[in-house]
Amino acid sequence: MYQKRNNDLMNCLPSLRMEFRLLYVRAVEYAARLPYAKRLNRRMWTALAPRRGIGGMGTASRTHIQRANPLFGRAFLPVALSFVLTGCALLPAGRSAEISANEPTPTPIPTSVVPVKPTYSVKVGEIMRERTFSGRVAPVVEEALFFRSGGRIRNVYAKRNDLVTTGQIIADLEIDDLERELTSTQLTLERAQSRLYQAERNLEFQIRRAQISLDISMLHLRNLRTEQPDDNIAISIQSKQVELAEIALEQLSEGVDPLLVNDVARAHLQVEKLQSAIADATITAPFDGKLLSVSLTAGRPVNAFDSVVSIADIHDLEVKADLISDQMNELAEEMPVEVSLVGRPGEILTGIVRRLPYPFGSGGSGEVIDPDKSTRITIEQDAEEVGFELGDLVQVRVQLEQKDSVLWLPPQAIRVFDGRRFVVVQDGDIQRRVDVKVGIQTPDRIEIEEGLEEGQVVVGQ
């Protein structure tokens, strides 16, 4: 085919060359009208003069053509240029045939191999759905400590990881003025208490004397009535003496001066007020434990109620996990779990879910907001005895569902389209679609509740 096309082109080549030269002359004549092309025009006519009859065209012929149709060259200029390009493409016809003859034969594209889809057999066995998540060993009792008043830190008496006892001072603020005022108030209280005590002692003596005077007066009266029953005047006088002794005793029974009691009470309230202010500016350990964090530096200011110290009882440990809503929806309090250290996966401990945050469990309520949003898991064994330490990373596994002797297939055997679950069953040389109803779903097994029987072959995706 290529040889025939080349022969046809060779036959029409002479005529094409003549047409090309004529058009080229017209183009040159048109271009010669431009001022900057006069020199180029003379050179081109000189070069074309000896060419096959074109050189016979003299100046008169050229002038005649230009006068007859001055726009002829302009109209045919695009045509001449197109023929130039066409001629350039046609001239190397023999070379094109030679190149075509030397071109390599193209390699045919091989037919693609259709992959064979895997098949699966419906089996009977155990299927279990579980949830696995990470957590850390944390103390059951942990408390954040803070100052109840703001100020500048005076002293820090303990640091992180120190063991402290109940009532031990951890840090305090600059409370020198309060301490001096407390000392002065305590002295005032002691003085008021001393005055009150002295008044009470004096009153006690006075009551005793008044009682003795009353007893003596009553004895005199009884003696007069026995020995001088006819002396009415003496008996009447002595009766009045007894009455006066009774009045004096009754007056003393009212107690000491109330102002002395008020002085003691006022001084006592002032002491309690200053002691409370000092306690608000002091952090003490509420129980025996370990300081997990201490964010205090002497001389720096601190705001009231900012948590600056964390203390925990390291002898009572559990697992703390921060879970998302989807995970907590599947859990319930008192659910059994298995716990293992990440560094020692072979050692398994047992436990239960002790606490879930609100609203998934009993941690807090709608009215009381619990800032702790973590899930807490109690370990049944002693964590310290088995080598669990505070802060260790653990893996927690919770069994959610389990069934025995159920039909199952791997997930890649189940197909889903528009909410419909089905499988392609291989029945000899025939494949047919069968709708299925699934139950428990795990990463490697899916329970088949309806639609299939044991041993059936299913074509995978």
C-alpha positions as CSV (number, residue, x, y, z in Angstrom):
1,M,0.0,0.0,0.0
2,Y,2.8,2.4,0.9
3,Q,4.6,1.6,-2.5
4,K,1.4,2.4,-4.5
5,R,1.0,5.7,-2.7
6,N,4.6,6.7,-3.4
7,N,4.2,5.8,-7.1
8,D,1.1,8.1,-7.4
9,L,2.9,10.9,-5.8
10,M,5.9,10.5,-8.1
11,N,3.7,10.7,-11.2
12,C,2.1,14.0,-10.2
13,L,5.3,15.5,-8.9
14,P,6.3,17.4,-12.1
15,S,3.0,19.2,-12.5
16,L,3.0,20.1,-8.9
17,R,6.4,21.6,-9.2
18,M,5.4,23.8,-12.1
19,E,2.3,24.9,-10.2
20,F,4.4,25.7,-7.2
21,R,6.9,27.8,-9.2
22,L,4.1,29.9,-10.9
23,L,2.5,30.6,-7.6
24,Y,5.8,31.4,-6.1
25,V,6.4,34.0,-8.8
26,R,3.1,35.6,-8.0
27,A,4.0,35.7,-4.3
28,V,7.4,37.3,-5.0
29,E,5.8,39.9,-7.3
30,Y,3.4,40.8,-4.5
31,A,6.1,41.0,-1.9
32,A,8.2,43.2,-4.3
33,R,5.7,46.0,-3.8
34,L,6.8,46.5,-0.3
35,P,9.6,49.1,0.1
36,Y,11.8,46.9,2.2
37,A,11.6,43.9,-0.3
38,K,12.9,45.6,-3.5
39,R,16.4,44.0,-3.1
40,L,14.9,40.6,-2.3
41,N,12.6,40.9,-5.4
42,R,15.6,41.5,-7.7
43,R,17.5,38.6,-6.2
44,M,14.6,36.2,-6.6
45,W,13.9,37.1,-10.3
46,T,17.6,36.7,-11.0
47,A,17.6,33.3,-9.4
48,L,14.5,32.1,-11.2
49,A,15.5,33.4,-14.7
50,P,17.2,30.3,-16.0
51,R,14.5,27.9,-14.6
52,R,12.4,26.0,-17.3
53,G,10.6,28.8,-19.1
54,I,10.1,31.1,-16.2
55,G,13.2,33.1,-17.1
56,G,11.5,34.1,-20.3
57,M,9.3,36.3,-18.3
58,G,10.8,39.8,-18.7
59,T,10.1,43.0,-17.0
60,A,7.3,43.7,-19.4
61,S,5.5,40.5,-18.6
62,R,5.8,41.2,-14.9
63,T,4.6,44.7,-15.3
64,H,1.6,43.5,-17.4
65,I,0.6,41.1,-14.8
66,Q,0.8,43.7,-12.1
67,R,-1.2,46.2,-14.1
68,A,-3.9,43.7,-15.1
69,N,-4.7,42.5,-11.6
70,P,-2.8,44.3,-8.8
71,L,-4.6,42.3,-6.2
72,F,-3.9,38.9,-7.9
73,G,-0.8,38.3,-5.9
74,R,-2.4,39.4,-2.7
75,A,-5.3,37.0,-3.1
76,F,-3.2,34.1,-4.0
77,L,-0.5,34.6,-1.3
78,P,-2.2,32.3,1.3
79,V,-2.7,29.7,-1.5
80,A,1.0,30.0,-2.5
81,L,2.1,29.5,1.1
82,S,-0.1,26.4,1.5
83,F,1.4,24.9,-1.7
84,V,4.8,25.6,-0.4
85,L,4.1,23.6,2.7
86,T,2.4,20.9,0.6
87,G,5.4,20.7,-1.8
88,C,7.8,20.4,1.1
89,A,5.8,17.5,2.4
90,L,5.7,15.8,-1.1
91,L,9.3,16.3,-2.1
92,P,10.9,13.6,0.2
93,A,8.5,10.9,-1.0
94,G,11.2,8.4,-1.7
95,R,12.8,9.1,1.6
96,S,9.5,8.5,3.4
97,A,9.1,5.1,1.6
98,E,12.6,4.2,2.7
99,I,11.9,5.1,6.3
100,S,8.6,3.3,6.3
101,A,10.3,0.2,4.9
102,N,12.8,0.3,7.8
103,E,10.2,0.8,10.6
104,P,9.9,-2.2,13.0
105,T,6.8,-4.3,13.0
106,P,4.6,-3.3,15.9
107,T,4.2,-5.9,18.7
108,P,0.5,-6.9,19.2
109,I,-1.0,-6.1,22.6
110,P,-1.5,-9.4,24.6
111,T,-5.0,-10.3,25.7
112,S,-5.5,-9.5,29.4
113,V,-5.8,-12.4,31.8
114,V,-9.1,-12.4,33.7
115,P,-8.4,-13.0,37.4
116,V,-10.1,-15.9,39.0
117,K,-12.3,-14.8,41.9
118,P,-11.8,-16.6,45.2
119,T,-14.4,-18.9,46.7
120,Y,-15.3,-19.6,50.3
121,S,-17.2,-22.4,52.0
122,V,-19.9,-21.8,54.6
123,K,-18.5,-23.1,57.9
124,V,-19.9,-23.8,61.4
125,G,-18.0,-22.5,64.4
126,E,-17.6,-20.0,67.2
127,I,-17.9,-16.3,66.6
128,M,-17.1,-13.6,69.2
129,R,-17.2,-9.9,69.0
130,E,-14.9,-8.0,71.3
131,R,-13.7,-4.5,71.9
132,T,-10.0,-3.7,72.6
133,F,-8.7,-0.3,73.8
134,S,-5.7,1.1,75.6
135,G,-5.4,2.5,79.1
136,R,-3.0,3.4,81.8
137,V,-2.5,2.3,85.4
138,A,-3.8,5.1,87.6
139,P,-4.6,5.6,91.3
140,V,-8.2,5.1,92.6
141,V,-7.9,8.0,95.0
142,E,-6.4,11.1,93.4
143,E,-7.0,14.7,94.5
144,A,-6.0,18.1,93.2
145,L,-4.8,20.6,95.8
146,F,-5.0,24.4,95.7
147,F,-4.7,27.6,97.7
148,R,-8.0,29.1,98.8
149,S,-6.6,32.6,98.7
150,G,-4.3,34.3,96.2
151,G,-0.8,35.6,97.0
152,R,2.9,35.1,96.6
153,I,4.4,31.7,97.4
154,R,6.7,31.9,100.5
155,N,8.0,28.3,100.8
156,V,7.6,24.9,99.0
157,Y,8.3,22.1,101.4
158,A,7.9,19.1,99.1
159,K,8.6,18.2,95.4
160,R,7.2,15.8,92.8
161,N,7.3,12.1,93.7
162,D,7.7,12.8,97.4
163,L,5.8,10.7,99.9
164,V,3.8,12.8,102.4
165,T,1.7,12.0,105.4
166,T,-1.7,13.4,106.5
167,G,-1.5,17.0,107.6
168,Q,2.0,17.6,106.3
169,I,2.5,21.1,104.9
170,I,3.4,21.1,101.3
171,A,3.6,24.9,100.6
172,D,2.4,28.2,101.9
173,L,2.0,31.8,100.9
174,E,3.6,35.0,102.4
175,I,1.5,35.2,105.5
176,D,3.8,36.9,108.0
177,D,1.3,39.6,108.8
178,L,-1.4,37.1,109.5
179,E,0.9,35.0,111.7
180,R,1.8,38.1,113.8
181,E,-1.8,39.2,114.1
182,L,-2.7,35.6,115.1
183,T,-0.1,35.7,117.8
184,S,-1.4,39.0,119.2
185,T,-5.0,37.8,119.1
186,Q,-4.0,34.6,120.9
187,L,-2.5,36.7,123.7
188,T,-5.6,38.8,123.9
189,L,-7.7,35.6,124.2
190,E,-5.4,34.2,126.9
191,R,-5.8,37.5,128.9
192,A,-9.6,37.4,128.5
193,Q,-9.6,33.8,129.5
194,S,-7.5,34.5,132.5
195,R,-9.8,37.3,133.7
196,L,-12.8,35.1,133.2
197,Y,-11.2,32.2,135.1
198,Q,-10.3,34.5,138.0
199,A,-13.8,35.9,138.1
200,E,-15.2,32.4,138.2
201,R,-12.9,31.4,141.0
202,N,-13.9,34.4,143.0
203,L,-17.5,33.7,142.4
204,E,-17.0,30.2,143.6
205,F,-15.5,31.4,146.8
206,Q,-18.2,34.0,147.3
207,I,-20.9,31.3,146.8
208,R,-19.3,29.1,149.3
209,R,-19.1,32.0,151.9
210,A,-22.7,32.9,151.2
211,Q,-23.8,29.3,151.6
212,I,-22.0,29.1,155.0
213,S,-23.6,32.4,156.1
214,L,-27.0,31.0,155.2
215,D,-26.3,27.8,157.1
216,I,-25.2,29.8,160.2
217,S,-28.3,32.0,160.0
218,M,-30.6,29.0,159.8
219,L,-28.9,27.4,162.8
220,H,-29.3,30.6,164.9
221,L,-33.0,30.7,163.9
222,R,-33.5,27.0,164.9
223,N,-31.7,27.6,168.2
224,L,-33.9,30.6,169.1
225,R,-37.0,28.7,168.3
226,T,-35.9,25.9,170.6
227,E,-34.5,27.8,173.6
228,Q,-36.5,31.1,173.4
229,P,-39.7,30.2,171.8
230,D,-41.4,33.2,173.5
231,D,-38.9,35.8,172.2
232,N,-40.7,36.6,169.0
233,I,-38.6,39.7,168.2
234,A,-35.3,37.8,168.2
235,I,-36.9,35.0,166.2
236,S,-38.2,37.5,163.6
237,I,-34.8,39.2,163.3
238,Q,-33.0,36.0,162.8
239,S,-35.5,35.0,160.1
240,K,-34.7,38.1,158.2
241,Q,-31.0,37.3,158.5
242,V,-31.7,33.9,156.9
243,E,-33.6,35.6,154.1
244,L,-30.8,38.0,153.4
245,A,-28.3,35.1,153.2
246,E,-30.6,33.4,150.7
247,I,-30.7,36.5,148.6
248,A,-27.0,36.9,148.5
249,L,-26.5,33.2,147.5
250,E,-29.1,33.5,144.8
251,Q,-27.4,36.6,143.4
252,L,-24.1,34.9,143.3
253,S,-25.7,31.9,141.5
254,E,-26.2,34.1,138.4
255,G,-22.5,33.7,137.5
256,V,-19.7,36.0,136.6
257,D,-19.8,39.3,134.7
258,P,-21.2,38.7,131.1
259,L,-18.7,41.2,129.7
260,L,-15.8,39.0,130.7
261,V,-17.5,36.1,128.9
262,N,-18.0,38.2,125.8
263,D,-14.4,39.3,125.8
264,V,-13.3,35.7,125.7
265,A,-15.8,34.8,122.9
266,R,-14.7,37.8,120.8
267,A,-11.0,37.0,121.1
268,H,-11.7,33.3,120.3
269,L,-13.6,34.2,117.1
270,Q,-10.8,36.5,116.0
271,V,-8.3,33.7,116.5
272,E,-10.4,31.2,114.5
273,K,-10.7,33.8,111.7
274,L,-7.0,34.3,111.5
275,Q,-6.3,30.5,111.6
276,S,-8.7,30.0,108.8
277,A,-7.0,32.7,106.7
278,I,-3.7,31.0,107.4
279,A,-5.1,27.6,106.4
280,D,-6.4,29.1,103.1
281,A,-2.9,30.2,102.4
282,T,-1.4,26.8,103.2
283,I,-1.5,23.5,101.3
284,T,-1.5,20.4,103.5
285,A,-1.7,16.7,102.6
286,P,-5.3,15.4,103.1
287,F,-4.1,11.8,103.3
288,D,-0.9,9.7,103.1
289,G,0.2,9.5,99.5
290,K,2.6,10.5,96.7
291,L,2.8,13.9,95.0
292,L,2.2,13.3,91.3
293,S,2.8,16.9,90.4
294,V,3.9,20.1,92.1
295,S,3.6,23.3,90.1
296,L,5.0,25.7,92.6
297,T,8.0,28.0,92.8
298,A,8.9,30.2,95.8
299,G,8.4,33.9,95.1
300,R,5.9,33.5,92.3
301,P,2.3,34.7,92.5
302,V,-0.6,32.2,92.4
303,N,-4.3,32.6,92.1
304,A,-6.9,31.2,94.4
305,F,-8.3,27.8,93.5
306,D,-5.8,27.1,90.8
307,S,-4.8,23.4,91.0
308,V,-1.0,23.4,91.7
309,V,-0.5,20.0,93.4
310,S,-1.8,16.5,92.7
311,I,-1.6,13.8,95.3
312,A,-2.6,10.1,95.0
313,D,-2.7,7.0,97.0
314,I,-0.3,4.7,95.1
315,H,-1.2,1.6,97.1
316,D,-4.7,1.4,95.5
317,L,-4.4,1.2,91.7
318,E,-6.8,0.7,88.8
319,V,-6.9,1.2,85.0
320,K,-8.0,4.6,83.5
321,A,-9.0,4.9,79.8
322,D,-10.2,7.8,77.8
323,L,-12.8,6.4,75.3
324,I,-15.0,7.9,72.6
325,S,-18.8,7.8,72.6
326,D,-19.0,4.8,70.2
327,Q,-16.8,2.7,72.5
328,M,-18.6,3.6,75.7
329,N,-22.0,2.9,74.1
330,E,-20.9,-0.8,73.9
331,L,-19.8,-1.0,77.5
332,A,-21.7,-1.3,80.8
333,E,-20.7,-1.1,84.4
334,E,-19.8,-4.4,86.1
335,M,-18.8,-5.9,82.7
336,P,-15.9,-8.3,83.0
337,V,-12.6,-7.4,81.2
338,E,-9.1,-8.8,80.6
339,V,-6.1,-6.5,81.2
340,S,-2.5,-7.1,80.0
341,L,0.6,-5.0,80.1
342,V,1.8,-3.9,76.7
343,G,5.3,-4.8,77.6
344,R,4.2,-8.3,78.9
345,P,1.3,-9.4,76.6
346,G,1.3,-13.0,77.9
347,E,0.3,-12.0,81.5
348,I,-3.4,-11.5,81.7
349,L,-5.3,-10.0,84.7
350,T,-9.1,-9.9,85.2
351,G,-11.3,-7.0,86.2
352,I,-14.6,-5.2,85.8
353,V,-15.7,-1.9,84.5
354,R,-16.1,0.1,87.7
355,R,-17.3,3.4,86.4
356,L,-18.4,5.0,83.2
357,P,-18.8,8.8,82.9
358,Y,-22.3,10.4,82.5
359,P,-24.5,9.7,80.6
360,F,-23.1,6.2,79.9
361,G,-22.8,5.2,83.6
362,S,-23.0,6.4,87.2
363,G,-20.1,8.9,86.9
364,G,-21.8,12.2,87.6
365,S,-25.4,13.2,86.8
366,G,-27.3,15.8,84.8
367,E,-27.2,18.2,87.8
368,V,-23.7,17.5,89.1
369,I,-20.9,17.8,86.5
370,D,-18.0,15.5,87.1
371,P,-14.8,16.8,85.5
372,D,-13.4,13.3,85.2
373,K,-14.7,11.9,81.9
374,S,-12.5,8.7,82.0
375,T,-13.6,5.1,82.2
376,R,-12.4,3.3,85.3
377,I,-11.6,-0.4,85.5
378,T,-11.0,-2.3,88.7
379,I,-8.3,-5.0,88.7
380,E,-9.2,-8.0,90.8
381,Q,-5.6,-8.9,91.5
382,D,-3.2,-6.7,93.5
383,A,-1.6,-4.6,90.8
384,E,1.6,-4.0,92.8
385,E,2.1,-7.8,93.4
386,V,1.9,-8.6,89.7
387,G,4.3,-5.8,88.8
388,F,1.9,-3.1,87.6
389,E,3.2,0.3,88.3
390,L,1.6,3.8,88.2
391,G,1.5,5.0,84.6
392,D,2.1,1.7,82.9
393,L,0.4,1.3,79.4
394,V,-2.1,-1.6,79.3
395,Q,-4.4,-3.3,76.8
396,V,-8.0,-3.9,77.8
397,R,-10.1,-6.5,76.0
398,V,-13.9,-6.7,76.6
399,Q,-16.0,-9.5,75.2
400,L,-19.3,-8.0,73.9
401,E,-21.0,-11.0,72.2
402,Q,-20.3,-14.7,71.7
403,K,-22.1,-17.6,70.0
404,D,-21.2,-21.2,69.4
405,S,-22.0,-23.5,66.4
406,V,-23.2,-20.8,64.0
407,L,-22.8,-20.4,60.3
408,W,-20.2,-17.9,59.2
409,L,-18.3,-16.5,56.2
410,P,-15.4,-14.1,55.9
411,P,-16.4,-10.4,55.2
412,Q,-15.0,-10.5,51.7
413,A,-17.7,-13.1,50.7
414,I,-20.6,-10.8,51.6
415,R,-21.7,-8.2,49.0
416,V,-23.8,-5.1,49.7
417,F,-25.8,-3.1,47.2
418,D,-28.4,-0.5,48.0
419,G,-28.7,-1.7,51.6
420,R,-29.2,-5.4,50.5
421,R,-26.8,-8.1,51.6
422,F,-26.3,-11.0,49.4
423,V,-23.8,-13.7,48.2
424,V,-23.1,-15.4,44.9
425,V,-23.5,-19.1,45.4
426,Q,-21.5,-21.4,43.0
427,D,-23.8,-24.4,42.2
428,G,-21.9,-26.4,39.7
429,D,-21.3,-24.3,36.6
430,I,-24.2,-21.9,37.6
431,Q,-23.8,-18.9,39.8
432,R,-26.9,-17.4,41.6
433,R,-27.5,-14.6,44.0
434,V,-28.9,-15.4,47.5
435,D,-30.0,-12.8,50.0
436,V,-28.6,-13.4,53.5
437,K,-29.4,-12.2,57.0
438,V,-26.3,-11.5,59.1
439,G,-25.8,-11.4,62.9
440,I,-22.5,-10.8,64.8
441,Q,-19.9,-9.1,62.7
442,T,-16.2,-9.2,63.4
443,P,-13.1,-8.2,61.3
444,D,-12.6,-11.9,60.2
445,R,-16.1,-13.5,60.5
446,I,-19.7,-12.6,59.9
447,E,-22.5,-14.7,61.3
448,I,-25.1,-16.0,58.7
449,E,-28.5,-16.3,60.3
450,E,-30.6,-17.0,57.2
451,G,-30.1,-17.8,53.5
452,L,-27.2,-20.4,53.5
453,E,-26.3,-23.9,54.6
454,E,-23.1,-25.4,55.8
455,G,-20.8,-26.5,53.0
456,Q,-22.2,-24.2,50.3
457,V,-19.6,-22.5,48.1
458,V,-19.7,-18.7,47.8
459,V,-17.8,-16.7,45.2
460,G,-15.9,-13.7,46.7
461,Q,-15.7,-10.2,45.4
